[in-house]
Amino acid sequence: MVFISVLIIVSLCVALLNIFGQFKTLRYSDFMTTPESLFRFGREEPLPYKEALGEISRLTQIDDRLTYAHEATKLVSKSLAHLEWNKLDPLKAYQTVPLWENPVLYLLGRYSGLPYYQRYNFTDYRRTLERGFGICGDASVVLSQLLDKKQIKHQIVAFDEHVLVEIEIDHKRYVLDPDFGVVAESSLKELADSPELIVNHYSNAGFPETDGRLLARILARRSYTYNSVYDFVPKRYLLERISYWLFWYGPVLGVLAGVLLWTIYRQAL
């Protein structure tokens, strides 16, 4: 009897928390007051979340896959500000996932002691875009999911200091850097073999030569390739989706189970 009551009460409380979360946003609110030194590319407020989603819907109408890849790369760059990840207040910036967003991720962030939950990188592109900032890995995870919408063959390519995406269209490879918003019409191997080619691509996009030189050094090092977001971060991918499923549907199942158990209990009396 006590168990049934607790089950129903807890389920209703979680349901109310879920409803409350629908009126909240993960959006970082201090883009224009955060010190400019914390911005990788200078202070600039990213596209509003709803506007970014609208642009994604518009992009899906593009038939040419290479054009789509170009536009998607630029869109991700415009939609995410690159901030110094470890210098923000994790609670204020919602790097620690709020209780009203996902209780499981919240508890892991507050009490697990694991850095990647204290400053959480979402695997669902919509939540990353809603928050409005991230680092190169976040940008590549978002772009990967946008490329999936057009079934464009690609890999997430991770170096020790940078993450980008390489695609293949009509047997030709291109490198997409959504963090910088740069598209290189060359393969990763071609870029790694020609530092000047890297410098030219980034310089033509408006970045200083020092950035191109830095990226040339990074791309010459060892890399790791992943075929999907799941392949890139499998445990976090699964935990995120399972925990959100439980948060959304668990209360309903809990109440139904409680009512069923209550009915069985009453009939047994």
KEKE-3310 file (N, C-alpha, C; in steps of 0.2 Angstrom, whole numbers, plus 5000, padded with zeros to 4 digits):
npx = (5004:5009:5020:5013:5007:5018:5024:5015:5014:5028:5029:5019:5025:5037:5031:5025:5037:5042:5033:5035:5048:5045:5043:5054:5071:5086:5095:5109:5111:5120:5128:5132:5137:5147:5165:5175:5187:5184:5178:5181:5181:5179:5167:5151:5134:5125:5114:5097:5088:5076:5076:5087:5083:5073:5081:5087:5076:5074:5086:5084:5077:5086:5092:5105:5118:5131:5130:5121:5129:5139:5131:5125:5137:5141:5129:5129:5141:5137:5127:5132:5141:5158:5165:5176:5177:5179:5180:5168:5154:5147:5134:5126:5128:5122:5129:5130:5117:5101:5089:5076:5077:5083:5082:5091:5103:5106:5108:5119:5128:5129:5133:5141:5154:5161:5169:5164:5150:5148:5151:5142:5141:5130:5122:5112:5108:5098:5097:5110:5110:5100:5106:5116:5130:5146:5160:5173:5170:5156:5151:5154:5147:5134:5133:5136:5123:5115:5120:5116:5102:5102:5107:5121:5137:5149:5162:5166:5180:5193:5205:5218:5217:5207:5191:5183:5174:5173:5167:5160:5156:5150:5161:5172:5181:5178:5183:5175:5173:5165:5166:5174:5167:5172:5174:5183:5188:5195:5202:5205:5218:5224:5225:5232:5244:5248:5252:5251:5240:5230:5232:5228:5215:5209:5213:5207:5194:5194:5201:5215:5232:5239:5230:5228:5240:5241:5231:5236:5247:5240:5232:5241:5244:5240:5224:5207:5194:5176:5160:5148:5137:5134:5144:5154:5152:5147:5142:5137:5128:5118:5114:5109:5098:5090:5088:5081:5069:5064:5061:5051:5041:5041:5034:5021:5020:5022:5011:5001:5005:5004:4990:4985:4991:4985:4972:4972:4976:4965:4955:4960:4957)
npy = (4994:5006:5007:5008:5020:5029:5027:5032:5045:5050:5048:5057:5069:5069:5071:5083:5091:5089:5095:5108:5110:5112:5125:5132:5136:5130:5140:5149:5165:5175:5180:5193:5199:5191:5190:5196:5189:5176:5171:5162:5166:5180:5191:5187:5185:5170:5163:5164:5150:5145:5151:5145:5132:5134:5138:5126:5118:5124:5122:5108:5108:5109:5102:5098:5090:5093:5107:5108:5103:5113:5124:5119:5118:5131:5136:5129:5135:5148:5146:5142:5149:5149:5146:5147:5132:5127:5138:5144:5147:5132:5130:5141:5142:5131:5120:5110:5099:5105:5101:5101:5099:5086:5074:5063:5066:5078:5073:5065:5075:5083:5074:5064:5066:5066:5074:5075:5075:5085:5096:5095:5089:5089:5075:5076:5086:5096:5101:5106:5116:5124:5128:5136:5137:5130:5118:5113:5099:5098:5106:5098:5086:5091:5095:5082:5076:5084:5081:5068:5069:5071:5060:5060:5053:5052:5055:5058:5066:5066:5074:5077:5090:5096:5094:5089:5086:5074:5072:5062:5064:5059:5051:5059:5068:5079:5092:5097:5110:5114:5122:5133:5136:5133:5126:5115:5110:5098:5083:5075:5069:5076:5089:5087:5083:5095:5109:5122:5123:5121:5133:5142:5139:5143:5156:5162:5161:5171:5170:5173:5170:5163:5155:5146:5140:5134:5125:5117:5111:5103:5095:5087:5077:5062:5055:5050:5041:5042:5034:5039:5049:5041:5031:5040:5044:5033:5028:5039:5044:5034:5034:5047:5047:5036:5041:5053:5047:5040:5051:5057:5047:5039:5044:5042:5029:5025:5030:5023:5010:5011:5013:5001:4992:4996:4993:4979:4976:4981:4972:4960:4961)
npz = (5000:5005:4996:4984:4985:4986:4974:4965:4969:4967:4953:4949:4953:4946:4933:4935:4936:4923:4915:4920:4915:4902:4900:4902:4897:4889:4885:4885:4893:4894:4883:4878:4889:4894:4896:4882:4880:4883:4871:4857:4844:4845:4852:4848:4846:4845:4832:4836:4844:4838:4826:4821:4820:4810:4799:4797:4793:4781:4774:4771:4760:4750:4736:4730:4736:4740:4740:4751:4761:4762:4766:4778:4786:4787:4794:4806:4812:4813:4823:4835:4848:4851:4866:4880:4887:4900:4908:4911:4922:4927:4931:4929:4915:4911:4908:4918:4918:4920:4934:4930:4916:4914:4925:4928:4921:4928:4941:4939:4935:4947:4957:4953:4951:4939:4926:4913:4915:4924:4916:4903:4887:4875:4865:4857:4844:4844:4857:4860:4850:4856:4868:4863:4863:4861:4859:4847:4846:4849:4839:4828:4831:4830:4816:4810:4812:4805:4792:4791:4789:4775:4771:4768:4766:4779:4791:4808:4813:4824:4832:4844:4848:4841:4832:4817:4802:4789:4773:4759:4743:4728:4726:4729:4742:4755:4767:4782:4793:4805:4817:4814:4802:4790:4774:4765:4750:4748:4752:4769:4769:4759:4764:4775:4769:4764:4771:4767:4759:4769:4776:4766:4764:4776:4777:4766:4771:4780:4791:4802:4797:4807:4813:4803:4802:4814:4813:4803:4809:4818:4810:4805:4814:4823:4820:4824:4818:4816:4813:4815:4827:4837:4837:4840:4853:4862:4874:4881:4872:4872:4886:4887:4878:4884:4897:4894:4888:4899:4908:4901:4898:4909:4921:4916:4914:4928:4935:4929:4932:4946:4948:4943:4951:4963:4960:4959:4972:4980:4975:4981:4994)
capx = (5000:5014:5024:5009:5006:5025:5025:5010:5016:5034:5027:5016:5030:5041:5027:5025:5044:5043:5029:5038:5053:5043:5042:5061:5076:5093:5099:5114:5108:5125:5133:5134:5141:5153:5171:5177:5192:5181:5176:5187:5181:5177:5160:5145:5128:5123:5107:5092:5087:5070:5079:5092:5078:5070:5086:5088:5071:5075:5091:5082:5074:5091:5093:5112:5121:5137:5128:5118:5135:5142:5126:5125:5143:5140:5124:5131:5145:5133:5122:5135:5147:5164:5167:5181:5172:5181:5180:5161:5150:5143:5127:5123:5128:5118:5133:5127:5111:5096:5085:5070:5078:5084:5085:5097:5109:5107:5111:5126:5132:5130:5136:5145:5161:5164:5169:5160:5143:5148:5151:5139:5141:5124:5123:5106:5109:5093:5099:5116:5108:5096:5110:5119:5137:5150:5167:5173:5166:5149:5149:5154:5141:5128:5134:5135:5116:5112:5122:5112:5096:5102:5111:5128:5142:5154:5165:5168:5187:5195:5212:5219:5215:5202:5187:5180:5170:5175:5162:5161:5150:5152:5168:5176:5181:5179:5183:5170:5175:5159:5168:5176:5163:5176:5173:5189:5186:5200:5202:5209:5224:5227:5226:5238:5251:5250:5250:5250:5233:5226:5232:5224:5207:5206:5214:5201:5188:5194:5205:5222:5237:5241:5225:5229:5247:5240:5227:5241:5250:5235:5230:5247:5245:5236:5217:5203:5188:5170:5155:5141:5138:5134:5151:5159:5151:5141:5139:5134:5122:5113:5112:5105:5091:5086:5086:5075:5064:5061:5059:5045:5036:5041:5028:5014:5020:5022:5005:4997:5007:5001:4983:4984:4993:4980:4966:4974:4976:4958:4952:4962:4955)
capy = (5000:5012:5007:5010:5028:5032:5026:5037:5052:5051:5049:5064:5074:5070:5073:5091:5093:5089:5101:5115:5111:5114:5133:5134:5135:5129:5145:5154:5171:5180:5181:5200:5201:5187:5194:5194:5184:5169:5169:5159:5170:5186:5191:5187:5181:5165:5163:5161:5143:5144:5153:5140:5126:5136:5137:5119:5116:5127:5118:5101:5108:5109:5095:5097:5088:5097:5114:5107:5102:5120:5128:5116:5120:5138:5137:5127:5140:5154:5145:5140:5153:5145:5149:5143:5128:5126:5144:5146:5144:5127:5130:5147:5141:5125:5114:5105:5099:5107:5096:5102:5096:5079:5072:5058:5069:5082:5070:5063:5081:5086:5070:5058:5068:5065:5080:5076:5076:5092:5101:5090:5090:5085:5072:5078:5093:5102:5104:5110:5123:5128:5131:5141:5138:5123:5118:5110:5093:5099:5108:5092:5082:5094:5094:5075:5074:5087:5077:5062:5071:5070:5053:5061:5049:5056:5053:5063:5065:5069:5075:5079:5097:5098:5089:5091:5081:5073:5069:5060:5065:5057:5048:5065:5070:5086:5093:5102:5113:5118:5126:5139:5138:5133:5120:5114:5106:5094:5077:5076:5067:5081:5094:5085:5083:5101:5114:5129:5122:5122:5140:5146:5138:5147:5163:5164:5162:5177:5169:5175:5165:5160:5150:5141:5137:5130:5119:5113:5107:5098:5090:5082:5072:5056:5056:5045:5043:5039:5034:5042:5052:5035:5029:5045:5044:5028:5027:5045:5044:5029:5036:5053:5045:5032:5045:5057:5043:5039:5057:5059:5042:5035:5046:5039:5021:5024:5031:5017:5004:5012:5012:4994:4988:4998:4989:4972:4976:4981:4966:4955:4962)
capz = (5000:5005:4990:4978:4986:4984:4966:4961:4971:4964:4946:4948:4955:4940:4928:4936:4934:4916:4913:4922:4911:4895:4900:4903:4891:4891:4882:4889:4893:4895:4878:4877:4895:4895:4894:4875:4880:4883:4865:4852:4838:4846:4855:4844:4849:4839:4830:4841:4843:4834:4820:4818:4818:4804:4794:4796:4789:4774:4771:4769:4754:4745:4733:4729:4743:4741:4742:4757:4766:4763:4770:4784:4790:4789:4799:4813:4814:4815:4828:4841:4850:4854:4872:4884:4890:4907:4912:4912:4928:4924:4933:4925:4908:4910:4907:4922:4915:4926:4936:4926:4910:4914:4932:4928:4920:4933:4947:4938:4935:4954:4962:4951:4951:4933:4923:4907:4917:4927:4910:4899:4880:4873:4859:4853:4841:4846:4864:4859:4847:4861:4873:4859:4863:4862:4856:4840:4846:4849:4832:4823:4832:4827:4809:4808:4812:4799:4786:4791:4786:4768:4770:4766:4769:4782:4797:4812:4813:4830:4834:4851:4849:4836:4829:4811:4798:4782:4769:4753:4738:4721:4726:4731:4749:4757:4774:4784:4799:4807:4822:4810:4797:4784:4769:4761:4744:4748:4757:4775:4767:4754:4768:4780:4765:4761:4776:4764:4757:4774:4777:4761:4765:4782:4776:4762:4775:4784:4798:4802:4795:4813:4814:4798:4804:4820:4811:4799:4814:4821:4805:4803:4819:4823:4821:4826:4814:4819:4807:4818:4833:4842:4836:4843:4861:4862:4881:4882:4867:4874:4892:4886:4875:4888:4902:4892:4887:4906:4910:4897:4898:4915:4925:4914:4916:4935:4937:4926:4936:4953:4947:4942:4958:4968:4958:4961:4980:4982:4974:4985:5001)
cpx = (5004:5018:5020:5008:5013:5026:5021:5012:5023:5033:5024:5021:5035:5037:5026:5032:5045:5039:5032:5044:5052:5043:5049:5065:5083:5098:5103:5112:5113:5130:5136:5138:5147:5159:5173:5182:5190:5179:5182:5187:5179:5169:5155:5140:5126:5116:5102:5090:5081:5072:5083:5088:5075:5074:5087:5082:5071:5080:5089:5079:5079:5092:5101:5115:5127:5135:5125:5124:5138:5137:5126:5131:5143:5135:5126:5136:5142:5128:5125:5141:5152:5166:5172:5177:5173:5181:5173:5158:5146:5136:5123:5123:5125:5123:5132:5120:5106:5092:5078:5071:5079:5087:5091:5103:5111:5110:5118:5131:5134:5134:5140:5153:5165:5164:5165:5152:5143:5148:5149:5139:5135:5125:5117:5107:5104:5095:5105:5114:5104:5101:5114:5126:5140:5157:5167:5169:5159:5147:5149:5149:5135:5128:5133:5127:5112:5114:5118:5105:5096:5106:5118:5133:5147:5157:5167:5176:5190:5202:5213:5217:5210:5197:5183:5176:5173:5169:5164:5155:5153:5159:5174:5175:5182:5179:5179:5172:5170:5160:5170:5171:5166:5174:5179:5187:5192:5199:5206:5217:5228:5229:5232:5245:5253:5248:5248:5242:5228:5226:5228:5217:5205:5208:5209:5195:5188:5198:5212:5227:5239:5236:5226:5235:5245:5236:5231:5245:5246:5233:5235:5248:5240:5229:5213:5196:5182:5164:5149:5142:5138:5141:5156:5158:5146:5138:5134:5127:5117:5110:5107:5098:5087:5084:5080:5069:5060:5058:5052:5040:5036:5036:5022:5014:5019:5015:5000:4999:5004:4994:4982:4986:4987:4973:4966:4973:4969:4954:4954:4960:4948)
cpy = (5006:5013:5010:5018:5031:5032:5031:5044:5054:5052:5055:5070:5075:5072:5081:5094:5094:5094:5108:5116:5113:5122:5136:5133:5134:5135:5149:5161:5177:5181:5188:5202:5197:5190:5191:5189:5177:5166:5167:5164:5177:5186:5192:5183:5176:5166:5161:5154:5142:5146:5148:5134:5128:5136:5130:5116:5118:5123:5111:5102:5109:5102:5093:5095:5092:5104:5113:5107:5109:5124:5126:5118:5127:5140:5135:5132:5146:5153:5143:5145:5148:5148:5144:5139:5127:5132:5147:5143:5139:5127:5135:5146:5135:5119:5108:5105:5100:5101:5095:5099:5089:5077:5068:5062:5075:5079:5068:5069:5084:5081:5064:5060:5067:5071:5081:5076:5083:5097:5096:5093:5086:5081:5073:5085:5098:5105:5108:5116:5127:5131:5137:5142:5131:5124:5114:5103:5093:5101:5102:5087:5085:5093:5087:5073:5078:5084:5071:5063:5070:5064:5055:5057:5053:5053:5059:5061:5069:5069:5077:5086:5100:5093:5092:5085:5081:5070:5066:5060:5063:5055:5054:5067:5077:5087:5099:5104:5117:5123:5133:5141:5137:5126:5120:5108:5101:5088:5079:5075:5073:5087:5093:5085:5090:5107:5120:5128:5123:5130:5144:5145:5143:5154:5166:5165:5168:5176:5171:5169:5160:5154:5144:5137:5132:5124:5114:5108:5101:5093:5085:5077:5067:5058:5050:5046:5039:5040:5038:5045:5046:5032:5033:5044:5039:5028:5033:5046:5040:5032:5042:5051:5041:5036:5050:5053:5042:5045:5059:5054:5038:5037:5043:5032:5020:5025:5025:5011:5005:5010:5004:4990:4990:4994:4982:4971:4976:4975:4960:4956:4958)
cpz = (5000:4998:4984:4979:4984:4977:4963:4963:4967:4956:4945:4949:4949:4934:4928:4934:4927:4913:4914:4917:4904:4895:4902:4897:4893:4888:4887:4888:4893:4889:4877:4884:4897:4892:4887:4875:4881:4876:4860:4846:4839:4848:4849:4846:4843:4837:4835:4839:4838:4827:4817:4816:4811:4798:4792:4791:4782:4770:4768:4762:4748:4742:4732:4735:4745:4744:4749:4762:4767:4767:4777:4789:4792:4795:4806:4816:4817:4821:4834:4842:4853:4860:4876:4888:4897:4911:4913:4919:4925:4926:4929:4918:4906:4907:4911:4920:4921:4928:4932:4919:4909:4921:4933:4927:4925:4939:4946:4938:4942:4958:4960:4951:4944:4929:4917:4909:4920:4921:4904:4891:4877:4866:4854:4850:4843:4853:4864:4856:4852:4866:4870:4859:4863:4859:4850:4840:4845:4842:4827:4824:4829:4819:4806:4808:4807:4793:4786:4788:4778:4766:4766:4770:4772:4788:4801:4813:4819:4831:4841:4853:4845:4834:4823:4808:4791:4778:4762:4748:4731:4721:4727:4738:4750:4765:4776:4791:4802:4813:4819:4805:4790:4780:4765:4756:4743:4753:4763:4773:4763:4759:4773:4776:4763:4766:4772:4761:4763:4776:4772:4762:4771:4781:4771:4765:4780:4790:4797:4800:4801:4814:4809:4799:4810:4818:4807:4803:4817:4817:4803:4808:4818:4824:4822:4822:4817:4814:4809:4824:4839:4842:4840:4851:4862:4869:4883:4878:4870:4881:4891:4883:4880:4894:4900:4891:4894:4909:4907:4898:4905:4920:4923:4916:4924:4938:4935:4931:4943:4953:4947:4948:4963:4967:4961:4969:4982:4981:4978:4992:5002)
residu = (MET:VAL:PHE:ILE:SER:VAL:LEU:ILE:ILE:VAL:SER:LEU:CYS:VAL:ALA:LEU:LEU:ASN:ILE:PHE:GLY:GLN:PHE:LYS:THR:LEU:ARG:TYR:SER:ASP:PHE:MET:THR:THR:PRO:GLU:SER:LEU:PHE:ARG:PHE:GLY:ARG:GLU:GLU:PRO:LEU:PRO:TYR:LYS:GLU:ALA:LEU:GLY:GLU:ILE:SER:ARG:LEU:THR:GLN:ILE:ASP:ASP:ARG:LEU:THR:TYR:ALA:HIS:GLU:ALA:THR:LYS:LEU:VAL:SER:LYS:SER:LEU:ALA:HIS:LEU:GLU:TRP:ASN:LYS:LEU:ASP:PRO:LEU:LYS:ALA:TYR:GLN:THR:VAL:PRO:LEU:TRP:GLU:ASN:PRO:VAL:LEU:TYR:LEU:LEU:GLY:ARG:TYR:SER:GLY:LEU:PRO:TYR:TYR:GLN:ARG:TYR:ASN:PHE:THR:ASP:TYR:ARG:ARG:THR:LEU:GLU:ARG:GLY:PHE:GLY:ILE:CYS:GLY:ASP:ALA:SER:VAL:VAL:LEU:SER:GLN:LEU:LEU:ASP:LYS:LYS:GLN:ILE:LYS:HIS:GLN:ILE:VAL:ALA:PHE:ASP:GLU:HIS:VAL:LEU:VAL:GLU:ILE:GLU:ILE:ASP:HIS:LYS:ARG:TYR:VAL:LEU:ASP:PRO:ASP:PHE:GLY:VAL:VAL:ALA:GLU:SER:SER:LEU:LYS:GLU:LEU:ALA:ASP:SER:PRO:GLU:LEU:ILE:VAL:ASN:HIS:TYR:SER:ASN:ALA:GLY:PHE:PRO:GLU:THR:ASP:GLY:ARG:LEU:LEU:ALA:ARG:ILE:LEU:ALA:ARG:ARG:SER:TYR:THR:TYR:ASN:SER:VAL:TYR:ASP:PHE:VAL:PRO:LYS:ARG:TYR:LEU:LEU:GLU:ARG:ILE:SER:TYR:TRP:LEU:PHE:TRP:TYR:GLY:PRO:VAL:LEU:GLY:VAL:LEU:ALA:GLY:VAL:LEU:LEU:TRP:THR:ILE:TYR:ARG:GLN:ALA:LEU)
# end
